[in-house]
């Protein structure tokens, strides 16, 4: 196992209940939530680590990058 740290872009959206949903576009299906911004980030870090761990165990490739266009709808503007 490598000590290399991977960095991923995450998309965070505020929910109607004022919590947050976070996705990692490079890791299909990697989604998490949190009641606060900080909690959502902590949860997606755990989800990302779990995704990568399982992919490695299954011998699947680890996605590195997916381009995500930034616009007013996903930039929080």
C-alpha positions as CSV (number, residue, x, y, z in Angstrom):
1,X,0.0,0.0,0.0
2,X,1.3,3.4,-0.9
3,X,1.6,6.5,1.3
4,X,0.5,8.7,-1.6
5,X,-2.4,11.0,-0.7
6,X,-4.9,11.6,-3.4
7,X,-6.9,14.9,-3.6
8,X,-10.4,15.1,-5.0
9,X,-12.7,17.9,-5.9
10,X,-16.0,17.6,-4.0
11,X,-19.3,19.2,-4.7
12,X,-21.3,20.4,-1.7
13,X,-24.9,21.4,-1.8
14,X,-27.1,22.7,1.0
15,X,-30.2,20.7,1.6
16,X,-33.7,22.0,2.3
17,X,-33.2,21.0,5.9
18,X,-30.0,23.2,6.0
19,X,-27.7,20.3,6.1
20,X,-25.2,19.4,3.3
21,X,-24.9,16.7,0.7
22,X,-21.4,16.1,-0.7
23,X,-20.4,14.1,-3.7
24,X,-17.0,13.2,-5.3
25,X,-17.5,13.4,-9.1
26,X,-14.3,11.3,-9.6
27,X,-15.6,8.5,-7.5
28,X,-19.0,7.4,-8.8
29,X,-21.5,6.8,-6.0
30,X,-19.3,8.4,-3.3
31,X,-21.8,10.6,-1.5
32,X,-22.2,11.7,2.1
33,X,-24.1,14.2,4.2
34,X,-23.6,16.3,7.3
35,X,-25.6,18.7,9.4
36,X,-22.8,21.3,9.1
37,X,-20.2,22.2,6.5
38,X,-17.5,20.7,8.7
39,X,-19.4,17.6,9.5
40,X,-20.1,17.0,5.8
41,X,-16.5,17.4,4.9
42,X,-15.4,15.0,7.7
43,X,-18.0,12.4,6.5
44,X,-16.9,12.7,2.8
45,X,-13.3,12.2,3.8
46,X,-14.3,8.9,5.5
47,X,-16.5,7.9,2.5
48,X,-13.6,8.6,0.1
49,X,-11.1,6.6,2.2
50,X,-13.6,3.7,2.3
51,X,-14.3,3.9,-1.4
52,X,-10.5,3.7,-2.2
53,X,-9.9,0.9,0.3
54,X,-12.6,-1.3,-1.2
55,X,-11.6,-0.5,-4.8
56,X,-8.0,-1.6,-3.9
57,X,-9.2,-4.8,-2.2
58,X,-11.3,-5.6,-5.3
59,X,-8.4,-4.8,-7.7
60,X,-10.4,-2.0,-9.3
61,X,-8.6,1.1,-10.7
62,X,-8.6,4.2,-8.5
63,X,-10.0,7.1,-10.4
64,X,-7.8,10.2,-10.2
65,X,-9.6,13.0,-11.9
66,X,-12.8,14.0,-13.5
67,X,-13.3,17.5,-14.9
68,X,-16.3,19.3,-13.3
69,X,-17.5,22.4,-15.0
70,X,-18.1,25.2,-12.5
71,X,-21.2,27.3,-13.0
72,X,-23.5,29.3,-10.8
73,X,-25.5,26.2,-10.1
74,X,-22.6,24.2,-8.5
75,X,-20.3,27.0,-7.4
76,X,-22.5,28.4,-4.6
77,X,-22.6,31.8,-6.4
